Structures are given as structure tokens and as C-alpha cells.
Amino acid sequence: MRFLCHSIAAAALLPSALFAAEPNFKSALFDDLKLVYEDQFDGSELNLDFWEVRQSSTWKIQDGVLHGSESSKEFQQKKIDAGDRAHAGFKPVIWLKGIPENFVCTMRVRYDAEDYIPRFPLLDIGHHIHTLTFSADTTTLTIKKDVEKITLDQPLFTLNEWHDVVIELKKGTLVFTIDGASHTFESPNIDMSGHAQIDFKGINFGTCQIDDVRVWEGR
């Protein structure tokens, strides 16, 4: 199977601060974009048409930012007693729904924790379909759990600071841009058909912050 990854220098792209803020940036994959959803979290209520809180983790809008943290201690103990520590809500988990099959998503994201252990933060582009895992030294894309895997020898997503993120995907190609540096993955197994969501998963007992989200359908 063919699996290609390459990077584009930040100088060839828009300034990183514009990725989350500029609604009409130039897509790497699509000539035309149709806006599907945008949210700067200026209100007080989470739009549940597009967001689904998971594992009873705690999410609230505060000062124009979506903040996520662990579930209540009561929920955690209930899950532990039931033998389901994996879904006890030790980390913030939320789904962004309504993602088109061909799409662009721009946002600002921050994961806070003391360290990358015991589990790494990740973005699931399609539930367990295209998993980007961020450790202290590497970034790993895993496709469909164990079908394909590629590791970049660089930590693209550092803890405790904001990152400007762009995700672009069409069948066969995934472009992940962070802070102005673009990384393109090509594989016949890249495909969002039937997987219309992006999952945010933090580190146990850490937090997640999300802001300036825009989702387009690529055409």
C-alpha cells in the first residue's frame, strides 16, 4: 500500500494566526468551499447540533472559549466499580459532528497537562479512522486502528499553548497544518465516508480548550 507524507514550509502559507481567524483562506485541496458551521463561542450554550460531550467529561463556554476537563469524581468511581476505566472520563472528550465527507476545518486548540503521560492527546478524524496522536517527540497518524501507521520525528502539537490547526481531507489525501507548517498524507485508505465527526481527546486529568471553529464542505 502506498502511504506518502511530506511537509510544506510555513513561508509558503498564510501566517499561522490567520488560519483560525480568516474565513476565506486558500485551500490546499479544494477550489470551492461552502461554509457548514462556525463558532467563536460568544454565547453561553454549546451548540448540541454539532457537539456531543463524551464520557460525562465537563465542558463549558467561558470567556469566549470552549473549556473541557475531566468528569465528576462520582462518575469516575461508578465506571471504576463497573470495571470500565477506559470510559471513566479521566480526560476531556468531545465530538464535533456534521463533518462533510470532503472538508476543511480550521480552529484554535490547546491541550493542557503536566506531561504527555500516561496517554497522549489526540485528534480522531472520523471515530478511530484517522487518528493523529501527539507525543513529546513524535506525531503519529494511524489509519483504521492498525491498517496503516506513519510517524513523524517531531512533536507537532506541544502542550500548554495554543495552536492554529487546519485539517483538510478528501478521499486519498489528508492535509494537517499546524502553526503554518503543512503535512500531507496520501493513502488509498484515507476516506471519511460514513464518519462525519472529529474527536478531541485530552490527557488524563488534563484540560482541552477550543476556539474559532469553522467547517467547510470542499468542492
N, C-alpha and C positions, 0 to 999 in steps of 0.2 A: 504494500500500500504506500502511496506517495503522501508525504507529510512535509511541508515546507514552512519554515519560519524565517522572516527577515525583518530588519528594522529600517526605519527611515529617520534621518536626522531631524532634530527638532527645528532646525533653521528652515526646513522646507515646509513647515506647517504654520498655522496661526499661533500667536502667543498663547501659552497654556491657559492663562486667565480667561481667554475668550471662549474656550471650548464649552464651558458650562453656561456662560453668560450670553453668547452670541447665537441667536435663533436661526441664522441663515449661513452657517459656515459651509465650506466646500467639502462634500462627502468624498471619501476615497473610493466608494463602491457604487454610488448611485448618482444619476444625473438629475433626478427629481425626488423631492421629499414632501410627504404630506404629514403635517403635524397631527399626532394622535392624542397626546397628553402632555401637559406641562404643569409644574407645581413648584412654587417658591416657598410654600408652607407659610404663607402670610396669615392664614386663618388659625382657628383653634381645633378644628376637627379633621381627622385623617380621612381622605377620600377612599372609602372602602370598595368603591367600584374598581379601583386599581391596586389597592394594597391589601394584603392579608397577613395579619400577625400570626406567627407560628410559635409553638411550644410555650404558649402563655407568657412569652417574654414581654417586657414592659416597653411600650412605645408612646411617645408624646411629642407634640409640637411645642417648642419653647424658643422664644426669641427668633422666630423665622427659620428654625432648623428642626428636622425630624430627629429626635434622640431615641436610641434604643439601648436597653440594658437587660439584665437577667430577669427571670421570672421571680415570683414571690417565693420565700423560703417554704411556705406551706405547700405550694405546688411542687417544688423540688422534692420535698420529703415524700409526698404522695406518690410521685413517679419512682423514687428510690424504693419505697416499700413495695411497689408493684413490679420491681425488677426491670424498670425501663429507664436507666440512667441516660441513655442516648438521647432521649427526648424530654429531659427534666428541665430544660430551659436555663441551663447554666450560662448560656451565651445568648446575645440578641439575635433573633432570626426573623426575617420578614420577606415576603414575596411581593415583587412588582408584577402585576398581571396585565393582560391585554397587549402583550408584546407581539407585533406582527411577525410573520414568517421571514420577511426581509425587512430589516430595521436598522435604525440608528438610535442610540440612546446616549445622551450627554448628561453629566451630573457631577456634583462635588461629593466626595465620600471621605470619611475619616474613621479608622478603627483605632480605638484606644485600649491599651493593656500594658502591663509591666513588661511582658516578654511575649514571644511568639509561641510559647508552650503553655499548656500541654497540646493544644490543637491550633493549627494555623487559621487565619481569617481567609475567607474565600468569596468568590462570586460564582454562582451557578447560572450559566446562561442556558436556560432550559433545565428543568429539575434533574440533576445528575446526568446531564447530556454533555455540556461543555463546561468543565469545572476549572476555573483559574484559582490556584492556591498560592498564597504568598507567604514565604518563609523569610528568615533573616538573610539568607544567602542566595536563594533561587526563586524563580517563578515557574510553576508547572501547570501546563494545560493537559487535562485528562479528558478524553472523549469517551462517553458512554461507560464510565467507570474503569474499564480495562481494555477497551478496543485499541486505543492509541494513547500515547503519552509523549510529551516533549518537555524538556526542562531547559530554561534559560538560566545561565550562570550570573544572574543579577537579581537583586530584590527590587522589583518594580514598585512595590507598594509598601512603604515604610509606615510604622506605627506612629501614633500620636501626632499626626499632622494631616492637613487637608491635601487631597489630590484631585486634580481635574481629570475626569475619566470620559473617554468616548469608546463605545462599543458599536461596531458595525458588523452586520452579518448578512450574508446571502449564502445559498447552498454552495458548499465547497470552499468558502472563504470567511475567515473571522479576522477583523482588524481591531486590535486593542491598543488604544492610545492613552497614555498617562503622562500628564505634565508636559505635553508637547512632543513626546517620543512615541512613534508608532511601530507596532509589532504585528506583522501579518502572518497568519497561519492558513495554510491551504491543505485540504484533505477531502476526499470524497465522502468522509463520514461526518463532516460539518453540515448540519441540517437542523433547522428549527421547526420543521413540520410537526404540528401537534404538540409543541412545547412552548406555549405562549407566556413565558414568565422569566424573570431574573430573580435569583435568590441571593440575599445578603446574609452572611453568617459570620459573626464575630468570634472572638476568643472567649473561652470560659471566664466568667466574672469580669469581662471587659465591656466596652461600650461601642456603639456604632452611631455615626452621625451622617445624615444625608441631606443634600440641599440642591436647589436649582436643577430639577429633573426635567428633561424633555425627551419624548419618544416620538420618532417619526416612522412612517412606513416608507421604505425605499422602493423607488420605481425606476 
